């Protein structure tokens, strides 16, 4: 079976840029702890980083649903069932996190 492009491929650069900013936030958090910054300030930055990660996750999930799951559902069969199950499990993981 031919490998299709992932749904996020058109926005790959945007996702990479967002993830690089999140990486910078993580380094900033490490420095805050090293510099013994105020707890609430660190927690505020953790909250911002968590929101940024959730935003990336929701974007990827949306891309997955509108591309991978939609195309599999249109074709039907066991692949459709698998993609729907994968999406459901991914949503459950996001909700628990």
N, C-alpha and C positions, 0 to 999 in steps of 0.2 A: 504494500500500500504506500502511495506517495505521501511524503510528509508535507502537510499544509503549514503555511505560516501561522504563527500564533496571533490571536486577536489584537494584542498590544503592539505589534510590530510597527504600525504606523506612528505610534506615540513613544517608541522606544527611547528616543533622545530625551524627551520630557521626563519619562520615568527615571532614566539614568541621572539626569540633573537633580531631580528631587531626592533620589537616594544618596547622591553625593552631598547634598545639603544636610540630610539626616546624619550622614557619617560625620560631617563637621560638627553637628550638634552633639553627637556622642563624644567626640574629642573634647568639646567645650565642657561637657558634664564631667569628664575625667579631670580636667584642669580645675574645675570648680571644687571638686572634692580634694584634689591635691592642695589647693590654696585655702582649704577649710572655709569655704563660703557658707553663708547662712543657709540653714536647712530649707527654709521656705523658698528661697531663691532657686535652690537645686531642684526641689520638687516642682516648681513652676516650669523650669526648663524640661524636666522629665515629662510633664504633662504636654508641653508643646511638641516634644519629640514623638510622644505616643500618638498625638493627633495627626502629625505628619505621616507616620507609618500607617495609621488607619486610613488616611486619605489615599495613599498609594494602594493599599490592599483593596479598598472599595473600587478604585479605578480599574485595577486589574480584574476584579471580580465582574464588574460591569462589562469589560471587554470580553472576558471569557464567556459570559452568558450571551452576549449579542453576537459573538462570532462562533466559538467552538461548540457551545451547547446548541445554538440555533441551527447551525449547519448539520450537526449530528441528528438533531430532532427531525429536520427536513428529510434526511436519508432514512431515518427509522432504524429499527433492528436493535441488536445488542449494544452497538456503539452509542446509540441515543440513551439507552438506559444507563450505561456506564458514565456518560458525561453528566447526566442529571444527578446521579448518585455522587460523583466527584464534587459537583457544585454544591450539593446539599451538605456534604461533609466539610467542605471549605467554609461555608457559611456558619456551620455549627462551631468550627474552630475559631472563627472570628468573633462570634458572639460570646464564647467562653473566655476569650483573651481580654 
